[in-house]
Amino acid sequence: MWRCALPTTLGRALSASLALLLATAAAVLAAAPPAAAHGTLAMSTPAEGATVTEPPASVELYFTEKVASNAFFTITAPSGGRIDNGWTYGSPKSLDKPIREYFMVEGKFEPREYATGFPAVVSVAHLPTAGLYSVSYLSVASDGEAVRGTMSFRYNGKATAAPQGWSPPTNQPDPALVAAVEQHGSSGHGSTGSSTAPAASSPPPPAAAPAAAEEDGGVGWIAWSGWAVAIVAAVAGFLAWRRRPAPAVKRPARSGPGTRPRKASGSGTPGAKKRAPTAAAARKGDAAVTARTATATKATDTAAKAAPEPAESDVEAAPSGIGLSNTRLALLGGGLVVALLAGFGLGRLGTGDSATGAPVATAPAGVPTSPGGPGGLSAGDGHQHPAGTGAHNHPGDASTAAQATGTTVSAGGYTLQPTQRSQAAGAAVDYTFRIVGADKQAATRFAVVHDKPLHMIVVGRDLSGYQHLHPTMAPDGTWSVPLKLARAGGYRVYADFSVTAADGTQVPLVLGVDHQVPGAHTPAALPPVAAQATAGPFAVSMEGTPTVGVTAPMLFRVSRTGAPGPAQLERYLGAFGHLVVVREGDLGYVHVHPEMELVDGAVKFWLTAPSAGRYRAFFDFQVGGQVHTAEYTIEIP
């Protein structure tokens, strides 16, 4: 076995590095807090993802505490219309699976386990067709946190008629409820103060936490045991390796035509060896780590210069330092990784869904699943949200899921810096800009989202002139894209991206900046509200009821004008469609993303309207390799 004798200094540095790695891993693992969630949806009837054949008279949603008296619920039919008919409190019921929630108390997460569900019973007026039905809810927990999300079930039975004189509801949530949600979102999570919930009941007395829940944070003994085993195993292996004595190395004398003659050392002693230095191969280079549309790398390799191999005696004692073979080095590194991964796996046994008691359901066709129980967990606020919500909630620059983005040039520690702020009408120019971090350096590492590392949206202040562009990035972090604006007036330029921070985390952001085209400008009047739009040779219908603060489904159906049946949609930027919604006035930007598959033949989005007002919606889709845009005016009372 070939053996490399590392110098003592290098050996100590390697030892210190490995010890630091182990200490860092231990600190990170010990500091990881459990997920905090309060007043969550625990189960429902019908169950999340269930298929029913008999028409349900109501949908029962069981939460870990009573929802606020002014909570808001909707049930949306496959066609996008609401079919809910009011709601009432139901009788408490034992949960199929206990739910463990975590509360921040004096700087520590304390677990509380709930075995009773408190239902909100939402009446179903009628079931107009078979297909996927969505139930949305908005409330505030007793600790002030928003409880927001959706669940879905599929109905395969016969259509039922609407009650005599009934009409689909168009009401919006209580403004006090929306204000409470926004107040908590702006003040942050983890507050130990009094609840801001309007008319919300106090939480039920929690059941005694099981013995597995420790006082230091609620993570069970299995989790901490797993981490302890991993770290102890890694440390023990490391110490055993360090204490191993370096054996003598037997090396055969070299002979033959290629043997180099021995040379005396500079001291003049016959037979003394002179160890020749070896120069390691050097590698220089700089590489801009970019997304696929703009990848530039430059590297210069310096060839290694190998020194002449010295003659070797029959038996040579290993030099001072660390005797480390390639095999042992590989085993050590591999053992460390395996130990940490094993600890992570054991830790997940104590912190996964089984520990939290979150029910696991199989979603119906067209509803992607996500972790965290019904509807999955959103990165935005830690509560129940529909599948796909995390993709369009941009937590980096919005304190709540309902807030619009793109109204500021800086957010999340990053700033949009354009090179120019104006251009002539009708002239095509290269619009260039940089995304600059808090260190005043241009960001160059971006995550690819919907096939592109950055999406640039341009829209006039009168909500006309929409463009969806994709700039390319130079190695120095400068983005550029050809831009032509036909009309004079003011415009808003949005950069929608996810930057990769120094610690490897992704920060999704939408930044906006004003852009001017000099000249006489007459603002275009906003078109009237309509559910139908024309985009080239296609007719596009929009279905759904946008609701303030509530995650509501929106569906778009595309057909060729004069031809029966739906058009053959193609994937554009990784999905069957993309939706950008801009608010009139401050030009607040709401970029929602669709379900990845068609749902009952339609492109389905989840939209959380940030406020009442008028909006312009831009729906991009592709047929026959060509992208079209259908535009709508939405008015939310």
N, C-alpha and C positions, 0 to 999 in steps of 0.2 A: 504493500500500500504506500502510495506516495504521501509524504508528510511535509508540511510546511512549518518551519519553526518561526513563530511570530515573535518579534522583539517584546521585551517585558513591558515597555511603554504602551505599545499597541495592544497587548493583552489586557493591561489594566483599563485602557480606554474601552475595549470591547466589553469587559466585565461591567464597567460603570454604565455603559449604554444599555446592556441587558437588564441590569438592576433598575435603571430608570424606567425602562419600558414596563417592567413588572409593577413598579410602584405607581406609574401613571395609570396602568390598567386597573389596579386595585382602587385607586382614587376615583376614576371615572365610574367604575361599576358601583362603588359604594354611594356615589352622589346621585345616581340616576333615580329620579323620583317616580312614583307611580302616576298614572294618568288620573287627573281629577275630573269628575263629572258629577252633576247634581240634578235630581229630578228627571232622570232620563226615562225614555220609553223602554219598558222591560219586555212587554209582549203585546200581542194584539189578536183580535178575532174579527175577520180571518187573519191567519198568521202572515207575517211578511213572506212574500213569494209564493203563497198558497194559490191553488187553482180550485175554484168553487163552481158548482153547477147549479145550485139552488140560489135564487136571489136573496141576498142578505137584507134585512130590514134596517140594519145599522152596522156600523163598524165600531168596535170597542178597543180603545187604546189604553193600556195599563201602564201608568207611570209610577215611579218610586215614591212620589208624594202627590197630593192633590194639585192639579193645575190651578192657575189663577182663575178667579171667577170671570175675568174678561179675556180668557184664552180664546184663540181663534183657530178654527178648523175648516178645511175645505176638502171635498171629494171631487176629483176630476175624472170625467169619462174619457174613453179613448179618443173621442172627437175633440177634446179640449174644453168642453163646457162643464160647468159645475153642476153637480147633482146632489149636493148636501142640503139638508133641511133642518139646520139647527143642532144643538148638542145639549146634553145634560150630564150631571154627575151620575155614576153608577155605584153599585155596591162593591166594597173592597173584596178582593179575592186573592187567594194564595198564588204566588207566582210559580210557574213551572220550574223555574230555576232561580235561586236567590241572586240578588244583585249586590255587589260590593261597590260602594262609592267612597271616594277619598276627599277629605276636607282639610284645608290648611288651618291648623290650630297652633298658634304661637310658633310659627316657623316650621312646623312639622306636619307631614301628611298623616292624618288619622283616619283609619278605615271605619266605615259603618256598613253593616250588612242589612239588606231589606229582603224580607220574604213575602211581603204583601204588596199587591198592586192596587192602585187607585185609578179607576177607569173614568175616562171621558167617553160618553156614548154619543157618536155622531150619526144622526138619522140619514138614511138613504131615501131620497124622494122616488127615484126609479132608476132602472138600468137600461139605457137606450140601446145598447148593443153589446155583443160579446167583445172581449178584448182586455187590455190592461188598464186598471183603475188605480189612481194615485191619491193618497190621503196626505195632506200637508197640515202641519200644526205649528203654532207659535204661542209660547207662554214664557213666564219668568219663574225660576225656581225660588225657593224661600231664601236662598243666599244672594239673590239678585242676578244670577247668571241666566242668559237666554236659553230657552229650551226650544229648539227649532229643528225641523226636519221633515221627512216624508217616509211613508211606507207604501208598498204597492202589492196588489193581488190581481189575479187574472180571473175573469168571469167567463165561463164557457156555456152558460145557459141561454134561455130565450129572453128576448127583450121584454121589458115591462113598461107599461104606460105611465105617464106622469099623472099625478093627482089633478083632479079638476081645479082649474084656476091657478095652478102652481106655475111659477116662472123661475128660471135659474137665478140664484142670488148674485148680487153684484156688490155686496157690502165689503168694506175694508176693515182691517183690525182697528180696535179702539186706539185713538191717538195716545192715550195714557200708557197703553201697553207698548206701543212702538217707542215712546219716549223713554220708558224704563229700560228697554233693551238697548237703546242707543246710549243711555246714561251709563249703564254698566260697561258697555263696550269701550267707551271712551275713558273709563276709570281703570280698566285693566281687570285681570282675574286674580283670584286668590285673596280677595278682601275678607277680613275677619270682622268687618263692621256689620251694622244692621242691614237687613234685607231691603232692597228697593222694589220688591215685587208689589204691584198694586193688587190689593185684596187677595193676596196669596195666603194659603193656609200654612200653618207651621208644619215642619216636617214631622212625620210620625216618629215615636220613640224608636230608635234603632235597636234591632236585635243584637244580642251580645255577639261580638266579633268572635269567630272561631279561634282556637288556640294557634292556628297557623298564622294568624295576623299579628305581627309584632308591633310593639308600641313605637318603634323607631321609624315607622313609615308605612306599615301595613303590608310589606312584602313578606310572603310566607317563608317558613323555615327551609322549604325545599330550594327556594331561590337563593337565599344567602348561603346555604350549604353548598349549592352548585358552584357559586363564585369562590367560596373558601377552598373547596377541593381543587378547583382549577389553579388558583394562585399558589396554594401550598405545593401542588404537584410541580408547577413550573419552577418555583423557588428551590425545591428539593433537588430536581434534576440539574438545575444550574449549579448548586453548591457541590453536588456529587461530581460533576464534571470538573469544577475548579480544583477539588482536592485530589484528583487523580494524578499520580506521579508520572512524569514524562519518562517513558522507557528508552533504553538504548536502541539505536537504530542500526541494524546491520546492513551494510551496503557493499555490494560486490565490487571488487577492484575492476577497473575498466581495462580492457586490452583490445588490441586490434588496430587496424589501420587508422581508425578515427580517434585513438586515444591521444589526449594532449599530454605533453611531458610536464612533470612537476617542476615548479619553480620555487627557488628558495625565497623566504620572506626577506623583507628589507633588513632584518637584524643579522642576516648572514648565517643563521643556524641551518645546517643541512636538513633537508626533509621537512622543514616547517611549511605549513600550508598558508596560502594567502587567499582569503575568501573574497571573491570578486563581487562587486555590487551588481544588483539586477534592477534595471529601470523598468517600472511598470508602464503599460500602455496608457497614454494620456488621451483624454477626450475633451474637447472644448466645443461649446455650442450654446446657442440660445434658441429656444423654441417657444413660439406663441401658441398656447393651448387654446384652440378655438373650436367653434362648432363647424358642421360640415360645409357650410357655404363659404367659409373663409378660413382655411387652414394653411398656415405658412410656417415652415420649419427650416432652420438653417443649422447645419452642424458641420464641424471640421474635425476630422479624425487625424490624430498624430500617431504615426506608426510606432509600435513598441520596438525599442532597441534592446535586444537580448545580449547580456554580457557573456563572455566566454565561460563555459561551465568549468569549474575547478576540478582538479583531480581529487579523488576520494579514497580514503583509507578503507581497510576491511571493516573496521568497527569504529563508529564515531558516536560519542555521547551527544544526546540532544542538548542544544544550547539552552541557556537560561531564557525563560519566557514561558510560552504556552505551546505545548505540543498538540497541535490541532489538525486532524485529518479532514479532508473534504467530507467524508462520510459522517464523522461525528458532528461537524458543523451543520450539515444538512439535517441530521437527526435532532440536534438541539433546536434549530429554528423550527423544524416541523413539529417537534414536541410542544414547543411553546404555543404555536398557533393552534394545535389540536386541543391543548389544555384550555386555552381561552375560549375556543369554540364550544368545547364541552361544557364549560362553565356557563356560557351564554345559553346553550340548550337547556341545561338544568334550571337556569334562572327563569327561562321562559315558562317552564312548567309551573312556576309559582306566580307568574305575572301575566299569563296569557288570558285568553277569553274564558277558560275554564275557571280561573280564579275570580275573575270579575263577575262571573255568572251571566255574562251577556249571551243571550240565545243566539244560536247559529241557524240560519235559514238558507234554503236554496232559492235563489231568485228565479223568477220565471224567465221565459225567453224574452230577450230584449232588455233585461235589467241586469247590468253587470254587478257582481258582488264586490263588497269591500269589507275590510275588517271592522269589528266593533259592534256587531249586532245589527238590528234593523236599520237599514239605510246606510250603515257605515259611519265612521267618525270623520268629521271634517277637520282639516288643519286650522280652520278659521277660529273656532271657539270651543272645540272639544266636546261638542254635543252632537246629537244625532242629525245627520244630513243625508240627502239622497245620494245614490251612487252618482259619481261625477262631480259632486259639489266641490270637493277639494281642488279640482282642476281649475275652477273659475272664481275662487274666492280670494285670491291674492292677499294672503295674510300679511305680507311684507309691508304693505302700505295702506291697509284698511283695518281699523280696530274692530269692526263688525262685518259680518257677511253682507249686510245690506248697504254698506257705504259704497258710493261711486269712487272711482280712482281717476288718475290722470289729470286732476285739477291743480297739481303742483309740479314744479320742475325738479324737486328733490324729495326723496323718500327713502327710508330704510338705509340711510348712509350713502346713497348714490345720487348723482346729479346728471341731468341731461344737458349737455353743452353743445349747442349747434354752432357751426362755423359762420353761417349767415342767417339773418332773421327776416330777409325779404328777397323778392325776386320780381322780375317784370312779368306782366300778364302774357300768357301764350308762349313764353320762352321756356325751353327745356334746360334745366341746370342740374348739376350734380349736387344734391343736398348731402352735406356731410355733417357728422356729429360724433361725439364721444360720450360714453357712460363713465363718469369719473367717480371714484370712491372717496372715502373720507381721507385717504392718504394722498389725495390730489393726483393720483395716477389713474390712467385709463384702464378700465376693466377689459380683460381679454379672454376670460373663461366664462362661457355661457352654455347653458344646457339646451339641448335641442328639444323644443316643445312643438308638437304638430309639425314635424319635419323641418323646422327652421329655428335658428338660435335667437332670432329677433323678428318681431312683426311690427311694421310701422303703419299706423293708420293716420290718414289725413282727412279732415272734414272741415267744411266752412263753418263759420260762426252762426250762419243761418241754417245749419245742418244739411247743406247741399254739398256737391263736389266730393263725395266719398271716394277714397282710394285705399286699397289694402296692398302694401308694398313689402318687399323683402330685401333690405340692404345687404351688402357684403362688407366684411370687415378686413382691414389691413392688419399686418402683424403688430402695429403700434396701437391698435384699439380704435382706429378711426373707421367709422361706418360711412358708406356712401351709396346713393341710389339716384337714378335719374328721376326728376320730379318736374312735372309740367302742370301749371295751374292756369286755366283758361280765363277765369274771371277775376276782376279786382275785388279786394276785400280782405277781411281777416280770416285766418285759418288756425286750426289747432292741430299740432303734430304730436302723436302719441307713440311712444316706444314701449312695446309690450314684450317682456323678456323674463328669463330666470337666470340671474348671474350666480356663478359658483364662487362662494366666499373662500377665504384662505384656509378655513378649517374643513372645506369640502362640502359644506351645506349649501343648498340651493335657496336663493332668495328671489321669489317671484315678485315682480314690480311692474307697475305701469306709470310712466312719467310723461308729462305733457308740457309743451312749450308753444307759445304763440308764434305765428308766421304771417307776414304781411305781403300783399300784392298791391302796390300803389295804383291809384286811379279812382275814377268815379265808381261808386258801388251802390247798387240798389238791392237790398236784401230780398231774397226770394221768400215768398209766403210759404209757411209750412203746409204741406198737403193735408186734406182732411183725414180723419181716422177711417180706415177701411181694412177689412180682413183679407182682401184680394189684391194682388199686385201682378204686374206683367214684367217679365225679365226676358227680353229678346223674344224668341218664339214660344216661351213657356208661361203658363199661368201658375201662380204660386199662392196657396191659401195659408193663412196663419190662424191657428186655433189655440185657445187658452185664455186665461184671465189673469193678467199680471196683478200682483197684490203686494202692497207695501209691507216689507219685512218678512214676507212668507215666501218660501221656496216653492214656486209654482211651475208646473210643466207647460211648455210651449211647443207646439207641433207645427211643422211645415210640410205641406204636400205639394209635389211638383208634377205637373202634367203638361204635355205638349198641346198648345192651343189647337183645338179642332180635332184632336186625336183622343180616343178613349184610353183609359187606364193611366197608371203613373208612368212618369219618365224613368228611364234607366239611369239613375244617379251613379256617378263614379266618385271614388274617394278623392278628396282634395285636401292636401296637407294632412293626410292621415285620417280623415273623417269624412262623412257624407255631407257635411255642411258646417259653416261657422257663422256665428251670430255676434254682431257688435251692436250695442245699444248705447246711445249718447243722449244725455239729458239736456233739454233746452235751457238756456240761461248760462249756467256755469260750465257747461259742456262736460259734466261728470260722465265718466266712461265705465260701462259695464260690459266686460268681455266674457260672455258665457260660452261654455263648450258643450257639445252634444253627447248623447249616448253614442258609443262607438259603433253600434249596429242600428239599423232601422227598426223602429217599433211600430208594428202594425202598418208597415209601408210608409211611415212618416219619419222625418228627421226630428228627434225629440231633444229639447233643451230644458235645463232647469234655470229659471230666472228668479232672482231675488231683487225686486224693485226697491231702490234705496229711499224713495219718497214719492209723494203725490206730485203730479205735474205731467208735462208732455215730453215725449221721447221720440227719437227717430231710430228705427231698427233696420239694420243692414244684414241681409241673409245671403251669404256666398255659397254657391253650389256649382258643381261641374257636371256637364253632359257632353259626350263626344269630344273630350279633351279641351273644351272651352269653358271658362269660368264666367258665370252670370251672377248678378246681384239683384235681389228683390228688396225693395225699400217700403217701409211702413211707418205710419205715425201712430203712436200709442199714447193714449191719454188715461192717466190713473187719477181718479177723483180723490 
